[in-house]
Amino acid sequence: MSNRIYFRGSRQLARQLAQRLVSMLTGREADRQNIARGVFLTLGFSALNSIKQDFLVKSRGGTGVDGVKWKPLSKEYLAYGRRFGTGEKAALKKAAGLGKQHRFGTGGNTGLLTADQQKTWTKIFGSRLARLSLSMPIGEAKARAAQIAWAELKRQGARTKLEVFGNRQVDIGRDTGVMFNSLSPGQLDNPGPNATYTPPTGDGGSDQIFQLQTAGIIVGTNVPYAAPFNALRPFLPSDPIPEQWEQDWLDAGTQALEVGARMLYEGAA
């Protein structure tokens, strides 16, 4: 899209209006018509939109416009740490050929064993532990006994959480939706001098950073775990800003600036 603003009038007037626009955008002249405010709100909205779209691509295993591809989640985390959505655990169990009876685990935990399989595991574990503890430290003996018990149960068809839940497909960083929502654009009405911005509703919306400055705007998130997450899996732009983002922001800002320039021109004419 073109980034030109067309003007009809004398060169002197055009120069004066351009100088005033620059002064408003850089904070050297009071923004009484809210022209700079409209431009900055529009830029902030566009920046959040870029961040949101890139976050979504990366969370699904894709590569962002900045060339960054996030490290995938480990099978262990998917199986034991990542929360499950409504009905997700039951669906995964069904796909693995397991039913409601597969709900028992070892050591008093829940798992994917039947009651009979749990009893078998406990029996094997106990007998092996009694023998192994005579020749090795108790910690090593327990680990080895558990390994033997699981090997036998798996030979008989038992399934582990790592096998059933460790390969599930999830969007990284979107288990609660709080951080993602805090980085999503809200509602921008009337781009230009009359622009108003409303943060997104729902969990995380109140954590969004959308702060107008004298000569710009700051966007981001106050979600506590966003910073360590961004350090491991970057979602905020760093230098240099991706060219595609710069162009998108320039296009959005130019549209808002055009509306403001027209207002300024009509007031001066």
N, C-alpha and C positions, 0 to 999 in steps of 0.2 A: 504494500500500500504506500501511496505517496505521503511524504511528510512535509508537504508544502501548505502554507496558508495563503490563499489568494486575497489580494487587497486592491481596492480601487480608490485612488486618491493621490495627493502629491507625495513626492519622495520625502519632503521634509516632514510631513505628517506621519508617514510610514516610519521614518527613522525615530521620531519622537515616541510614537506608540511602542515601537520595538524596544526602545530604551526603557520605557516605563515597565513593560512586561518583564524585562530582565531584572530591573530593580525590585519588582514585586517578588519574583521567584527567588532572588538571592537575599531577600530580607532588608534591602536598603530603602525601600519605600513601603509605606503602610498598605496593606492589602485590603483596602476598604470595600472593594467590589467582590472580595473572596475569590479572585481569579486564581491566585497561587494555591489557595486552600483547595479549590476544585481539582487543580492539576495534581497536587500531592495525594489527595484522597484516591484519585483515579490510579495513580502510580502504585500506591500501596495495595489497592485491590488487585491490580494486575500482577504485582509481585507475589501476593499470596496465591493467586490462581496458578502461577508458574510453579511455585513450591508444592502446592497440593497435587498437581498433575504429575510432577516428577516423583513425588513421594509414592504415589499410587503405582507408577511403573516399577520403581525399585522394590517396593514391598512385594511385588508379584514375580520377582526374579529377573526383571528387565534391566537395561542399562539406561541411565538418565541422560539428559541432554548435556550434562557436564562430563559424560564419559564414565561415571561412577556406577559400579555394580555392587550391591550389598552382599556381604558374606551370608550364606544361608544359615538357617537355624540348625543346630545339631539334632540328631535323632534323639539323644538323651533328653534334651530340653523339650522337644515336641511330645515325647512320651510321658515325661514326669513333671515338667515345669509349666508348660504352656496351658492356660485354661482352655476348657472345651466350650464350644457354643451349644445352644439348646439342641438336644437330640443328636449331637455329633458323635459322642462316645457310643451310643447305642447303634448308630448307623455303621460305624467302623467295626464294631463287634459283629454285627450281622453280616457285613461284607466278608469277614474272616471266618464265617461259619460258626460263630459263637452265639450262645443264647443267654437268657437270664440266669441260668444255673452257673455260668462262668463268672463268678463274682468274688471268689475267695483268693487270698494271697498268703504270703508267708510272714511269719513274725507279727501276726496280728493286723497286718495291712490288708487292704482290698486288693484284688488282682483279677486274673482271668482264668483261674483254676476252678474246677468243680470241687465239691466237698470231698469226693473220693480222691481226686488228684492231690488235694491239699494234704490229706492223710498219708498218701503214698510219699509225697515229698518229705513230710515231717519224719516218717519212719526211716527213709533212706538217709536223710540228713543226720538223724540221731545216731544211727549205727556207724556211719562213716566218721562222725565227729569223735565217737568213743575210741575208735582205733587211731585216728590221725593225731589226736591230742597227746598220745603217748610218745610221739616222735617229733613233734613240732610245736611252736608257740601256739597258744589257744586261738589267737587272732587269725593266724595263717590256717590253722586247722578248720576253723569255721568257714573261711572263704573257700577252701578246697572242698569241704563237705557240701557246701551249697552248690558249688559248680558241678559236682558229681550228681547231686540230686536233680538239678535242672537238666543236665544232659540226659538222664534217664526219662524224666517226664516229657521232654521234648521228643525223644525217640518214640514215646507212646502217643504223641500227637498234641501235647499241651502247647499253648502259645503264650509268649511273654508280651508285656506292655510295649517293649521296644519294637517287637515285630509288628504288632497290630497298630500302635499309635505313632511309631517313630517316623513314618513316611507320609503322614497326613499333610494335605495341602492347605496352607494358611497364608494370609497376608502378614508379612513381618511388620511389627510395630502398630498393628491395628486390632489387638486382642480386646481392648476396651473401647477403642475409638476416641479416647479423650485427647491424646496428643494430636492425632490426625485432624480432629475437629477444631482444635485450637489453631491449627495452621491453615484451615480452609477459609476462603473468602466468605464474608457474610453477605449483606445486601447493600449495594451501591445504587442510590436513586439520583436521577438527574445529574449525570456527569457534567461537570463544568462548575461555574461559580455557585450554583444552587445545590451542589452535591451534598448528600448526607450519607453516612455510612453507619450500618448497624452490624455489630459482631454476630457470628453464628450463634444460634440457640443450642441448647443441649449441653451435655457434659463436656467441659473443656473450652466452651465458648468464652467464659469469663476469664480464662487464662491467656487469651490472645493479646498480643502486644500490637497496638495500632495507634502510634503516638505521632501527632502532628508536631513538626518542628518549625522554627522560623523560616528555614530554607530547605525543607525536605520532610521526610516521614520515616519512621522506624517501624518495622513489622517483625513479628517473631512470636515466641510463646514463653509463658512463665511456668509451664508444667515442670515440676521438679526434676523428673528423669529425662527431660528432653536434651539437656547438655551432654550427659554421658552417652546417650543414644546417638546423638549427632557426631560425637567423637569417634564412635565405632562404625556407624553407618550414616555418613553425611547426607543431610537433606537441605541444609542451608547453603546458599551460594557462597563461594569464596573467589578470590581474585585468581584469574580473570573471570568476570561474569560471563556465562555462556552467551554467545552471540545471538542465539535464538531468543533468549530471555531479554536481552537488551533491545532487540528489535520489537518484541511484543510490548515492552514497557514504553518504548518510544512512540509506537503507534497509538497506544492508549493515551499517553500524556499529550500527544499532539492533538488528538480529537478534543480533549478537554481544553487545551490551550486555544484551539480555534474558536470554541464557544466564547471563551473569555476575551479573546482578541476582538471578536465581533462586537461584544458588549462595550468594550473600551472604545472602539472606533465609533460606534453609534453615539456614545456619550460625548465624544469629541467633535463629531461632525456638526 
